[in-house]
Amino acid sequence: MTVVAGRRTRAGADGRGSGSGRPRGRGPGRKTLAGWAYATPTAVFVAVFFVVPIALVARMSLSEWKLFTGDNGWNAPANYEAVLEDRLLWPAVWFTVKYTALTTVILLALALGLALLVQESTRWTGFLRTSFLVPSALGLASASLLFYALYSPQSGPFETAFLGTPTSALWSTVALIVWRFAGFYMLLLLVGLQGISADVYEAARLDGANRFQTFQRITLPLLRPSIALSTIMCVTGSLLAFDQFYILTKGGPDNSTITIVQLVYNAAFQGRNDLGRAAALSILVLGVLLVVNVVQFKGLRGREN
């Protein structure tokens, strides 16, 4: 009995079998603090670099804010009225939408074709993947300068002025963007393709499906998340196009290739030096982008469901 009692006493002292031996220092309060510690740096980054600048731009859009004189007081809604009355606004909107549609369709179709081409591992697969992806390592401004020299009759191999007419300037810029970003979107789609199990294709072949039926009924549906991501990124980037047109065409000829972001730049730094007007147009562009992205998310999610 003494030995048993001793054992019981030691068990009680060690906290075993008594029901009171809960590990200390792991309560919900410490977990909450740890969660806040992990989330705080991201929250501070978002607040400093996104929320505060957007709030400042919204404040500028409601004020007479010149580049060199600063804030001269509230003038709402004069800036928004001036933006809507600008004769270049609707031509710039139409051109930006047309450029976005052309770029998105051509770029994603080519990227999907390249991804399908290099999907299977062959002798030349590594070389082809690297070749297609190399232009993505070049900055957009550098690529635009390279194509500007290529298109120039003085320095390039062509005698024709590719940037001399509105149509040729548009297609020349589309060619630049497709060359620069096709490899990047190919990589995104290639990751999606490699995520599709080979067993699915094998089952389709056993059922007698040909290549087109396999692509239509298996590859495209299972690749939809990657296509959705690529589409949203391509549409957003095209709507915010600036560098390529500023370097290649400066909005010409005759303001035929001016984009919405170029209007923002011109209002802020070219001639008017009106930061309030530029901020008002920026807020409108931000609102349109939010609506477009929400519609794309809902549409693509609905199709996926």
C-alpha positions as CSV (number, residue, x, y, z in Angstrom):
1,M,0.0,0.0,0.0
2,T,2.8,2.3,0.7
3,V,4.4,1.8,-2.6
4,V,1.1,2.4,-4.3
5,A,0.5,5.5,-2.3
6,G,4.0,6.7,-3.2
7,R,3.3,6.1,-6.8
8,R,0.1,8.0,-6.6
9,T,1.8,10.8,-4.8
10,R,4.5,11.0,-7.4
11,A,1.9,10.9,-10.2
12,G,0.1,13.7,-8.5
13,A,3.3,15.7,-8.1
14,D,4.2,15.1,-11.7
15,G,0.8,16.3,-12.8
16,R,-0.1,13.0,-14.5
17,G,-3.5,11.4,-14.0
18,S,-4.8,14.3,-11.8
19,G,-6.6,16.2,-14.6
20,S,-4.9,19.5,-13.7
21,G,-1.8,19.2,-15.8
22,R,-2.8,21.6,-18.7
23,P,0.2,23.1,-20.6
24,R,0.6,26.7,-19.6
25,G,1.3,29.7,-21.8
26,R,-0.7,28.5,-24.8
27,G,-4.0,30.1,-24.1
28,P,-6.2,32.0,-26.7
29,G,-4.7,35.3,-25.7
30,R,-1.2,34.4,-26.9
31,K,-2.6,33.0,-30.2
32,T,-4.4,36.2,-30.8
33,L,-1.3,38.3,-30.1
34,A,0.7,36.0,-32.5
35,G,-1.9,36.5,-35.2
36,W,-1.8,40.3,-34.8
37,A,2.0,40.2,-34.9
38,Y,2.0,38.3,-38.2
39,A,-0.7,40.6,-39.7
40,T,0.6,43.9,-38.5
41,P,3.5,44.3,-41.0
42,T,1.2,43.6,-44.0
43,A,-1.5,45.9,-42.6
44,V,1.0,48.7,-42.1
45,F,2.4,48.2,-45.7
46,V,-1.1,48.3,-47.2
47,A,-2.0,51.4,-45.2
48,V,1.1,53.4,-46.0
49,F,1.5,52.5,-49.7
50,F,-2.2,52.0,-50.7
51,V,-4.8,53.5,-48.3
52,V,-3.0,56.7,-47.6
53,P,-2.1,57.5,-51.2
54,I,-5.6,56.8,-52.4
55,A,-7.0,59.0,-49.6
56,L,-4.6,61.8,-50.7
57,V,-5.6,61.4,-54.4
58,A,-9.3,61.6,-53.4
59,R,-8.5,64.8,-51.4
60,M,-6.6,66.3,-54.4
61,S,-9.5,65.4,-56.8
62,L,-11.8,67.7,-54.7
63,S,-9.3,70.6,-54.6
64,E,-7.7,73.2,-56.9
65,W,-4.3,71.6,-56.6
66,K,-1.6,72.9,-58.9
67,L,1.8,71.3,-59.4
68,F,3.9,74.3,-58.2
69,T,1.5,76.1,-55.9
70,G,-0.1,73.1,-54.0
71,D,-3.5,73.1,-52.5
72,N,-5.5,76.2,-53.2
73,G,-8.8,75.1,-51.6
74,W,-11.8,73.0,-52.3
75,N,-13.4,73.3,-55.7
76,A,-15.6,70.2,-55.9
77,P,-16.9,69.0,-58.3
78,A,-15.1,71.3,-60.8
79,N,-12.3,68.8,-61.5
80,Y,-14.7,66.0,-62.4
81,E,-16.7,68.3,-64.6
82,A,-13.5,69.4,-66.4
83,V,-12.5,65.8,-66.9
84,L,-15.9,64.8,-68.4
85,E,-15.8,67.9,-70.7
86,D,-12.3,67.1,-72.1
87,R,-12.6,66.5,-75.8
88,L,-9.9,63.8,-75.7
89,L,-11.6,61.8,-73.0
90,W,-13.9,59.6,-75.0
91,P,-11.5,59.1,-77.9
92,A,-9.0,57.9,-75.3
93,V,-11.5,55.6,-73.7
94,W,-12.5,54.1,-77.0
95,F,-8.9,53.6,-78.0
96,T,-8.0,52.1,-74.7
97,V,-10.9,49.6,-74.8
98,K,-10.0,48.7,-78.4
99,Y,-6.3,48.2,-77.5
100,T,-7.3,46.1,-74.5
101,A,-9.6,43.8,-76.5
102,L,-7.0,43.3,-79.2
103,T,-4.1,42.7,-76.8
104,T,-6.0,40.3,-74.5
105,V,-7.4,38.1,-77.3
106,I,-4.1,37.9,-79.3
107,L,-1.8,37.6,-76.3
108,L,-3.7,34.9,-74.5
109,A,-4.4,32.9,-77.6
110,L,-0.7,32.9,-78.5
111,A,0.3,32.2,-74.9
112,L,-2.0,29.2,-74.8
113,G,-0.6,27.9,-78.1
114,L,2.9,28.2,-76.8
115,A,2.0,26.5,-73.5
116,L,0.5,23.6,-75.4
117,L,3.6,23.4,-77.7
118,V,6.0,23.0,-74.8
119,Q,3.7,21.0,-72.5
120,E,5.3,17.7,-73.4
121,S,8.9,17.1,-72.4
122,T,11.0,16.6,-75.6
123,R,14.6,17.2,-76.6
124,W,13.9,20.9,-77.5
125,T,11.4,21.7,-74.7
126,G,13.9,23.4,-72.4
127,F,15.3,25.5,-75.2
128,L,11.9,26.6,-76.4
129,R,10.6,27.4,-73.0
130,T,13.7,29.5,-72.3
131,S,13.5,31.3,-75.7
132,F,9.8,32.2,-75.2
133,L,10.4,33.4,-71.6
134,V,13.5,35.5,-72.3
135,P,11.7,38.7,-73.5
136,S,9.7,38.8,-70.2
137,A,13.0,39.5,-68.4
138,L,13.3,42.8,-70.3
139,G,11.7,45.9,-68.8
140,L,8.7,47.3,-70.6
141,A,10.5,50.7,-71.1
142,S,13.6,49.0,-72.4
143,A,11.5,46.8,-74.8
144,S,9.7,49.9,-76.0
145,L,13.0,51.7,-76.8
146,L,14.2,48.6,-78.6
147,F,11.1,48.5,-80.8
148,Y,11.3,52.2,-81.3
149,A,14.7,51.8,-82.8
150,L,13.5,48.8,-84.8
151,Y,10.6,50.8,-86.2
152,S,12.6,53.9,-87.0
153,P,13.6,54.2,-90.7
154,Q,16.9,55.8,-89.7
155,S,18.1,53.1,-87.3
156,G,15.9,50.1,-88.1
157,P,16.0,47.5,-90.9
158,F,12.6,48.7,-92.3
159,E,12.1,51.7,-94.6
160,T,8.4,52.0,-93.8
161,A,7.3,54.3,-91.0
162,F,5.4,51.8,-88.8
163,L,4.3,54.5,-86.4
164,G,3.2,57.0,-89.1
165,T,-0.6,56.2,-89.2
166,P,-3.1,55.4,-86.4
167,T,-3.7,51.8,-87.5
168,S,0.0,51.0,-88.0
169,A,0.9,52.6,-84.7
170,L,-1.7,50.5,-82.9
171,W,-0.7,47.2,-84.4
172,S,3.0,48.0,-83.9
173,T,2.4,48.6,-80.2
174,V,0.3,45.4,-80.0
175,A,3.2,43.5,-81.6
176,L,5.6,44.9,-78.9
177,I,3.3,43.8,-76.1
178,V,2.7,40.3,-77.5
179,W,6.4,39.8,-77.9
180,R,7.2,41.1,-74.4
181,F,4.4,39.2,-72.4
182,A,3.7,36.1,-74.4
183,G,6.3,34.1,-72.5
184,F,5.0,35.3,-69.1
185,Y,1.4,34.2,-69.8
186,M,2.7,31.0,-71.4
187,L,4.3,30.2,-68.0
188,L,1.1,30.8,-66.1
189,L,-0.9,28.6,-68.5
190,L,1.8,26.0,-68.5
191,V,1.6,25.6,-64.7
192,G,-2.1,25.1,-65.1
193,L,-1.6,22.5,-67.8
194,Q,0.9,20.6,-65.8
195,G,-1.6,20.5,-62.9
196,I,-4.0,18.4,-65.0
197,S,-3.6,14.7,-64.2
198,A,-2.5,12.4,-67.1
199,D,-5.1,9.9,-66.0
200,V,-7.8,12.2,-67.2
201,Y,-6.3,12.3,-70.7
202,E,-5.8,8.5,-70.6
203,A,-9.5,8.0,-69.7
204,A,-10.5,10.3,-72.6
205,R,-8.4,8.4,-75.1
206,L,-9.9,5.1,-73.9
207,D,-13.4,6.6,-74.5
208,G,-12.4,7.4,-78.0
209,A,-12.0,11.2,-77.8
210,N,-9.9,12.8,-80.4
211,R,-7.5,15.7,-79.8
212,F,-10.0,18.5,-80.4
213,Q,-12.6,16.9,-78.1
214,T,-10.0,16.4,-75.4
215,F,-8.9,20.0,-75.7
216,Q,-12.5,21.3,-75.7
217,R,-13.9,19.1,-72.9
218,I,-11.0,18.5,-70.6
219,T,-8.1,20.9,-71.1
220,L,-10.1,24.2,-71.3
221,P,-12.5,23.5,-68.4
222,L,-9.6,22.3,-66.1
223,L,-7.5,25.2,-67.3
224,R,-10.1,27.8,-66.5
225,P,-8.6,29.1,-63.2
226,S,-5.3,29.8,-65.0
227,I,-7.1,31.4,-67.9
228,A,-9.1,33.6,-65.5
229,L,-6.0,34.8,-63.7
230,S,-4.2,35.6,-67.0
231,T,-7.3,37.4,-68.4
232,I,-7.7,39.6,-65.3
233,M,-4.0,40.5,-65.3
234,C,-4.0,41.2,-69.1
235,V,-7.1,43.3,-69.0
236,T,-5.9,45.4,-66.0
237,G,-2.5,45.9,-67.5
238,S,-3.9,47.0,-70.9
239,L,-6.3,49.4,-69.4
240,L,-3.4,51.1,-67.6
241,A,-1.2,51.1,-70.6
242,F,1.2,54.1,-70.7
243,D,5.0,53.3,-71.1
244,Q,4.7,51.7,-74.6
245,F,2.6,54.5,-76.1
246,Y,4.5,57.3,-74.4
247,I,7.8,56.0,-75.8
248,L,6.6,54.8,-79.3
249,T,4.0,57.3,-80.3
250,K,3.6,60.1,-77.7
251,G,-0.1,59.7,-78.2
252,G,0.2,60.4,-82.0
253,P,-0.3,60.8,-84.7
254,D,-3.0,63.5,-84.0
255,N,-3.8,62.1,-80.6
256,S,-5.0,58.9,-82.2
257,T,-3.2,56.6,-79.8
258,I,-3.6,58.4,-76.6
259,T,-4.7,56.3,-73.6
260,I,-6.5,57.2,-70.4
261,V,-3.3,57.0,-68.3
262,Q,-1.7,59.4,-70.8
263,L,-4.5,61.9,-70.1
264,V,-3.7,61.7,-66.4
265,Y,0.0,62.3,-67.2
266,N,-0.8,65.2,-69.5
267,A,-3.1,66.8,-67.0
268,A,-0.5,66.6,-64.2
269,F,2.7,67.4,-66.0
270,Q,2.1,68.6,-69.6
271,G,0.8,72.2,-70.0
272,R,-1.9,72.4,-67.3
273,N,0.2,71.2,-64.3
274,D,-3.2,70.5,-62.7
275,L,-2.8,67.7,-60.1
276,G,-6.4,68.1,-59.0
277,R,-7.7,67.3,-62.5
278,A,-5.3,64.4,-62.9
279,A,-6.4,63.1,-59.5
280,A,-10.1,63.3,-60.5
281,L,-9.4,61.3,-63.6
282,S,-7.4,58.8,-61.6
283,I,-10.3,58.2,-59.2
284,L,-12.6,57.6,-62.1
285,V,-10.2,55.1,-63.6
286,L,-9.8,53.4,-60.3
287,G,-13.6,53.1,-60.0
288,V,-13.9,51.6,-63.5
289,L,-11.1,49.1,-62.8
290,L,-12.9,48.0,-59.6
291,V,-16.1,47.4,-61.5
292,V,-14.3,45.6,-64.3
293,N,-12.5,43.3,-61.9
294,V,-15.6,42.5,-59.9
295,V,-17.5,41.7,-63.1
296,Q,-14.7,39.4,-64.3
297,F,-14.4,37.6,-60.9
298,K,-18.1,37.0,-60.7
299,G,-18.4,35.9,-64.3
300,L,-15.5,33.6,-64.2
301,R,-16.5,32.1,-60.8
302,G,-20.0,31.6,-62.1
303,R,-18.7,29.7,-65.1
304,E,-16.4,27.6,-62.9
305,N,-19.3,26.7,-60.6
